[in-house]
Amino acid sequence: MRKLLGYSLLAISCLAWAIIPVIPFLSLSVAQKASWATAVFVFAEVTWWLAMPLLGKEIIDYSKAAWQRCKAFFSRNGDPTESQQADDYDK
């Protein structure tokens, strides 16, 4: 039951993140668009962080590893495995 709730919250969070880029194209005032975007952003973050402990240590470790790969990719402007290859070369 805990995993089901966790995956449900994670799916809702991903759906909320997917909705954010659509908000500027709605026929609302600028203030309403900003309010909706902020509310959806906060909702997405809250559901994401509620899902993480429910899914367990494995998903948290996976998320951290994915974040590190993403940071490595953008910090080196290239292949995220470069740092791993450099580490292997040093051994």
N, C-alpha and C positions, 0 to 999 in steps of 0.2 A: 504494500500500500504506500509506503514511504517513497519508494522508487517511482511509482506511478505518479504520485503528486509532484515529485521533483521533475520528472520529464515533462509533465503537463505545464508546470511553471516555466520551464526552460523553453518550451514551444511557444507559450504565450509571450515570453520575453522576445524571442526571435521575431514573432509576428509584429510586435510593437515596434521593434527596430526597423522592420520592413515598411511600416506605415509612415515613419517620420519623413522620408524623402517625398512622399505624396502630398503632405500637408501644404507646401507652398503653392500647389496647383489648385487648391480648393478655392471656391468663391467666398472667401471670408475676408474680413478686414485684416490689416497687418497686425493689429493688436491681438485679434482672435487667433490668427495663425501662430503668432509667437506664444500665446498662452497654451494652445493645443500642443504645439511642438514641445514645450517645456513639460507639460503634464504627461505626455506620452513618453518622453525621455525618462522622467522620474519613475514612471510606472514600469518601464522596461528594465531600468536598473534595479529597482526593488524586487521585481519578480526574478531577475537573474540571480541576485544575491540570496534570495530565499531558496532558490532551487539548489544552489551549490552545496550547502550542508546536507540537504536531503538526499542528494545523489552520492555522497560519500567522498572519501579521500581520493579515490581513483580519478573521478571527474575533475576534482580540484587540481590534481597533479597534471592531468591532461591539459587543462586550461592554462596552467602556468607554463607548460612546455610549449604550447601553441603560441602564447604571448612572447616567449623568449625567441622562438623561431621568427616571428613577425618583427620583433625588434632587431634581430640580427640581419634580417633581409633589408630593412630600411636603413640601418646604420652603416652597412657595408655597400649598399647600392648594388647588390648582386645576389649570388647564390647563398642561401642561408646555411648551406653545408660547408662553406668556406672555413668558418671558425672550427667546425668539427674536423675538417681535413688538416687544418693547421695544428690542432691538438694532436691528431694522430701522427703527424710528421715529427713532432717534438718528442714523442715516446720512443 
